[in-house]
Amino acid sequence: MTWRSATPLPPPGERRRLRRAGSLTPDQLAARLGVGAGTVCAWESGRSTPRGRNRKAYARLLASLAEPGAQAGPEESDPAVVTVRLKGPGAGGRRGPVAPEPSAFTQAPPPSSPRAPDPAAPSDGADSPGLTPAQAFDGLYAFCAPALVRQTYLLTGRRDRARESVERAFQLAWDRWPEVARDPDPAGWVRAAAHEWALSPWHRFRPRRRHSEPPLSDPSDRALLEVLLRLPPPYRRTLLLYDGIGLGLPDTAAETEASTPAAAGRLLHARETVAARLPELSDPRVLHRRLAELASVERLRAAAPPAVRDGSERRARFWTRAAVAFTVTLIGATALTLRTAPTGYEPPVPPGETIPGVPPRVAPGPLSEDQRELRSRLREEPLPGPERLTPQPR
């Protein structure tokens, strides 16, 4: 058996430089390779390394970009485009590049809002030039929040929890904005936080959970939502990420914190469950379209970006004051304990015991006449000084 060395690739920083030199966005490069934009960002940041056919295609594409006079823009006959096929029951034999399609899961920034950063573009360690942190955060929120609320609704089936999860995820992102701004995929960071909060098992103990949600009006939408909610949360999330949003299998596995074979098994099991209850959704393309239609049924609106930022800052101030109050209380209790605690060890007094052989103590008997007279005189004529202690006889 002969071993072939892996196709050499330039360093992660050089990969990003070549892509930018070719005037390609991560989405365009991902479309030419047939992978997700998050996968390209992971390759350029060094978090993961392509393998197999993807590695060869990526190396050829980078080599073409490194040649003088290389033209950007996709070509139909580009040999770098690879086909992906997920084998297994219910896979539908889908071939071709796996890339997100425009649907209810995607949202473009409104023209009147500040320029939103590309959520799939790797960051250079700072916010976009000319934008303050608040403006960059508002742009990311305007780009991701509307679609993210619809995604979270498919995970939970509850409108209030979907809005709350998205707001909490963006509040956490604002608290850690330097980290999020430097992340190669800030939209994926916020999406993972929102999905984790939405699927948290602690929601079952909340009183609000006792109130049921009004059902959907369309019977087919209601049936699909019921099938989704019967899936285990990891399977439901995997199906949404792969067949709903359109992430690649490695990206889906990374976001759900599972191995790629485990994510593929969850996906196949979820597809089989949905196809068993709804046979018309056995084709993954039809399932993708129905998920997008179901997500766009409800008119779910997210809060305004300033309200989310203000809520994050209020929450941070509250927990800061609570921590300061707890620290002061702990210091006061410690000081009081040190002030009132005994300085030495005082052994307890043992209980009395009867000693055999010792006669019991006899109580005094009745007073004699002289003793009663002396007592009366002492009570009637109190004398100061030593005479009071040593009375003289008459």
Long-range contacts (C-beta under 8 A, 24 or more apart in sequence): 6-51, 6-55, 7-55, 7-56, 7-59, 8-59, 9-49, 9-50, 9-55, 9-58, 9-59, 9-62, 10-62, 12-43, 12-44, 12-45, 12-46, 13-44, 15-43, 15-44, 15-62, 16-44, 16-122, 18-62, 18-65, 18-66, 19-44, 19-65, 21-65, 22-65, 22-70, 22-71, 22-72, 23-72, 24-65, 24-72, 25-118, 25-120, 25-121, 26-118, 26-120, 26-121, 26-122, 27-99, 27-118, 27-120, 28-72, 28-73, 28-74, 29-61, 30-99, 30-120, 31-74, 31-97, 31-99, 32-61, 32-74, 32-78, 32-80, 32-81, 33-57, 33-58, 33-61, 33-80, 33-81, 33-82, 33-97, 34-81, 34-82, 34-83, 34-84, 34-96, 34-97, 34-98, 34-99, 35-84, 35-97, 35-98, 35-99, 35-248, 36-98, 36-99, 36-100, 36-246, 36-247, 36-248, 36-251, 37-99, 37-100, 37-120, 37-185, 38-120, 38-185, 38-188, 38-247, 38-248, 38-251, 39-248, 39-250, 39-251, 40-120, 41-120, 41-121, 41-122, 41-184, 41-185, 42-184, 42-185, 42-251, 42-254, 44-122, 44-184, 45-122, 45-184, 47-184, 48-250, 48-254, 53-82, 54-82, 57-81, 57-82, 84-248, 86-249, 86-264, 86-267, 88-264, 88-268, 89-268, 89-271, 89-272, 90-268, 90-271, 90-272, 90-275, 90-282, 90-284, 91-268, 91-271, 91-284, 92-282, 92-283, 92-284, 92-285, 94-284, 94-285, 98-246, 98-248, 99-246, 100-245, 100-246, 100-247, 101-246, 101-288, 103-288, 103-289, 103-292, 103-295, 104-147, 104-150, 104-292, 104-293, 104-295, 104-296, 105-147, 105-150, 105-151, 105-244, 105-245, 105-246, 105-291, 105-292, 105-295, 106-147, 107-143, 107-144, 107-145, 107-146, 107-147, 108-143, 109-139, 109-142, 109-143, 110-142, 113-138, 113-139, 113-142, 114-138, 114-139, 115-139, 116-140, 116-142, 116-143, 117-143, 117-186, 119-143, 119-144, 119-185, 119-186, 119-187, 119-188, 120-185, 120-187, 121-184, 122-184, 122-185, 123-181, 123-182, 123-183, 123-184, 123-186, 125-182, 126-181, 126-182, 127-181, 133-177, 133-181, 134-309, 136-181, 137-170, 137-173, 137-174, 137-177, 137-305, 137-309, 138-305, 138-306, 140-173, 140-186, 140-187, 140-190, 141-170, 141-302, 141-305, 141-308, 142-305, 143-187, 144-187, 144-190, 144-191, 145-170, 145-302, 146-300, 146-301, 146-302, 148-190, 148-191, 148-194, 148-302, 149-300, 149-301, 149-302, 150-295, 150-296, 150-298, 150-300, 151-191, 151-194, 151-195, 151-240, 151-244, 151-245, 151-295, 152-194, 152-195, 152-198, 153-295, 153-298, 153-300, 154-225, 154-228, 154-236, 154-240, 154-244, 154-291, 154-294, 154-295, 155-195, 155-198, 155-199, 155-233, 155-236, 155-237, 155-240, 156-198, 156-199, 157-213, 157-225, 157-228, 157-229, 158-213, 159-213, 159-298, 159-300, 160-208, 161-198, 161-203, 162-198, 162-300, 163-300, 163-301, 163-302, 163-303, 164-197, 165-194, 165-195, 165-197, 165-198, 166-194, 166-302, 167-302, 167-303, 167-308, 167-311, 168-193, 168-194, 168-197, 169-193, 169-194, 169-197, 170-308, 170-312, 171-308, 171-309, 171-311, 171-312, 171-315, 172-312, 174-308, 174-309, 174-312, 174-313, 175-312, 175-316, 188-251, 188-255, 191-255, 192-255, 195-237, 195-255, 199-233, 199-237, 216-297, 216-298, 218-297, 221-293, 221-294, 221-297, 223-277, 223-278, 224-274, 224-278, 224-281, 224-290, 224-291, 224-294, 225-294, 227-273, 227-274, 227-277, 227-278, 228-274, 230-273, 231-270, 231-273, 234-258, 234-266, 235-266, 235-267, 235-269, 235-270, 235-273, 236-270, 238-263, 238-266, 238-267, 238-270, 239-266, 239-267, 239-270, 239-271, 239-274, 240-291, 242-267, 243-267, 243-271, 243-284, 243-287, 243-288, 243-291, 244-288, 244-291, 244-292, 244-295, 246-288
